Amino acid sequence: MTMLQTTTHLLPVLLTREEVEAHAQELATFWKKLGYEEELQKTARAQMKARTSELVAQMTHLSLIVSSGTDYRNVQVETRLLDNGQVQEVRMDTGEIISTRPPYESERQLSLGPKEKTP
């Protein structure tokens, strides 16, 4: 027999008990790292979803304003007691009557005092 050459091949080799335990420890470390990474990603996804939802809510609100051409604001309203006993609420910015209704009990009490004439 004549030897032609010596080469190296990647072949399975039985590990010692210590080598198996070392690989098991390394594997356990990777499982922990994987769990930690998955939790980080889960938290990040939840934060991104919350930010996206907030943006969509703001866009929806603005879309309603744009499409209707109106927005809700605090407007001064004058409450008037009419001669017929009804109460009228009038927007002070436009003069629009927003409601005419019977007086509330507290308004009836106020109406017992001196009457003011409105122009």
N, C-alpha and C positions, 0 to 999 in steps of 0.2 A: 504494500500500500504506500502510495506517495501522497503526501499532503500538498494540496494545491495552494491553499491560502487560509487565513484565519479572518473571520468577519464577525460582526456583532448583529444580532437580531433581537427585536423586541418580543420577548416571550413571557408568558405567565410564570411567576415565581411565588411559591408559598411564603407568606410573611410570618415573622415571629410574632408571638403574643404581644410583645411590647410595640411592634410596628402597627399591629391592628388597633391597639388601644390608642396610640398616637393619632392615627387616622380617624378614629371614632371621636376623639376630643376635637380635632379640627372640624369634623363634620358638624358636631354639636355647636361649635362656635359659628359656623356658617348659617345654621338654622336660626340661631339667635339674631344674627345680623339681618337675615332675610325677614324675620318677623318685625324687627325694628324698622327696616326700610319700608315694608308694607304699611305699617302704621303711619309713618311719615307721609307716604303717598296718599293714604286714605284721608288724613287730616288736610293735606294740601288740596286734594280734590274737593273736599267739603268747603274749604275756604274759597276756592275758585267758583264753585257753584253758587255760594252765597253772594259773592261779588257780581256774578253774572245775573242772578235774580234781582239784585238791587238795581243794576243798570237797566234791565228790562222794565222794572217797575217805574223808574224815572222816565224812561222813554215812553211808556204807555201813558203816564200822566201828561207829559208834554204833548203827545199826539192828540189827546183829548182836548187840550187847550187850543192847539193849532186848528183842529178840525171844527171846533165849536166857535172859535174866536172869542171865548170867554174864559175867565178864571175867577175863582172865589176870593174875595177880599173883604175885610171888615169895612162896612159902609155905615155912616151915621144915619139912623132912622128916627124920625120924629113920630111920636104917638099922639094923635089928636082925638079929643072927644067931640063928636059931631052933635049938632042940635037935636038930631033924632035919637040920641042915646047910643049910637054905634061908635065904635072906636076904629080909627083909620090909621094905618101905618104907612108913612111916606118916606121914600128914599130922599135924602137931602142932596145927593149928588146929581140926580136926574129929575127929581120932583115926581117920580112915578109912584102911584099908589100900589103898595104891595099886598095889602089886605084890608078888608073891612069886616068887622066882626063885633059880636056882643062884648061888652067890657068884662074883664076879669073882676073878681071880688075886690081885689086891692085897688083897681081902677075906679070902681064904684065909690069906694071910700074917698078917693081923691076928688071925685066929681062933686062931692058935697061942699067943698070949699068954693072960694070965688072963682068964677069962670073967666078965662082969658079969651079974648077974641083974636082969631088969626086972620091975617089979611087975605 
